[in-house]
Amino acid sequence: MVSESLVDLGVQPLSNAYVPREMSDVAEAFYPLHPMVCERCFFVQLGVFASPEKIFGDYAYFSSTRRRGSEALRRGTCAVGRPARAR
């Protein structure tokens, strides 16, 4: 069960969000950055997250994840996250 708060970093814009110069005067979307910890396996994940399209639509690189974490997420054994609404 994912229920322990690791740290609450407030709301943040997406990392590596490349804002075009012509959009520099438009406010960016901010999302909660509050990682949670699974009491059973100690896997850490965000409780609220942006859609993959928002995160990876214009992303410079993709990093791999640990096999254990990927398998747990596929099975839904540590799933706590829900899609975010931009603030």
C-alpha positions in Angstrom: 0.0 0.0 0.0 1.4 3.4 -1.0 0.6 5.7 1.8 3.8 7.2 3.3 4.8 10.7 2.1 8.4 11.0 1.2 8.5 14.7 0.8 6.1 17.4 -0.5 7.8 19.7 -2.9 4.7 21.7 -3.7 3.7 22.3 -7.3 6.3 22.4 -10.1 6.3 22.8 -13.9 7.2 19.7 -15.9 11.0 19.2 -16.1 12.6 19.7 -19.5 9.5 21.5 -20.7 10.9 23.5 -23.7 8.8 26.6 -23.9 9.1 28.3 -27.3 10.1 31.9 -27.2 6.7 33.0 -28.6 5.0 31.2 -25.6 7.4 32.7 -23.0 4.7 35.1 -21.7 2.1 32.4 -21.2 1.9 30.7 -17.8 3.2 27.1 -17.7 1.1 24.3 -16.2 2.2 23.3 -12.7 1.7 19.8 -11.1 2.0 18.5 -7.5 5.5 17.0 -6.8 4.8 14.8 -3.9 6.4 11.4 -4.0 4.8 8.6 -1.9 6.4 5.3 -0.6 5.0 1.8 -0.7 5.1 0.4 2.8 5.5 -3.1 1.4 8.2 -2.8 -1.2 9.5 0.7 -0.6 8.8 1.7 -4.3 8.5 5.5 -4.6 6.1 7.1 -7.1 4.1 10.3 -7.5 0.6 10.3 -6.1 -0.6 12.6 -8.9 1.0 12.7 -12.3 0.6 14.4 -15.7 -0.3 12.3 -18.8 2.5 10.6 -20.7 1.6 12.8 -23.7 2.3 16.0 -21.6 5.5 14.6 -20.1 7.1 13.0 -23.2 5.6 15.0 -26.0 8.7 17.1 -26.5 11.2 15.2 -24.2 14.9 15.3 -25.0 15.6 11.8 -23.6 14.0 8.7 -22.1 15.5 7.0 -19.1 14.8 3.4 -18.2 13.3 2.2 -15.0 14.2 -0.7 -12.7 12.7 -4.0 -13.7 11.1 -4.5 -10.3 9.4 -1.2 -10.4 8.2 -1.6 -14.0 6.7 -5.0 -13.1 5.0 -3.7 -10.0 3.4 -0.9 -12.0 2.2 -3.2 -14.7 0.6 -5.5 -12.1 -0.9 -2.4 -10.3 0.4 -3.7 -7.0 1.7 -0.4 -5.9 -0.6 1.9 -7.9 -1.7 5.0 -6.1 -1.3 7.7 -8.7 -4.1 9.4 -10.5 -4.0 11.8 -13.5 -3.4 15.4 -12.6 -5.2 18.5 -13.6 -2.9 21.4 -14.3 -3.1 24.3 -11.9 
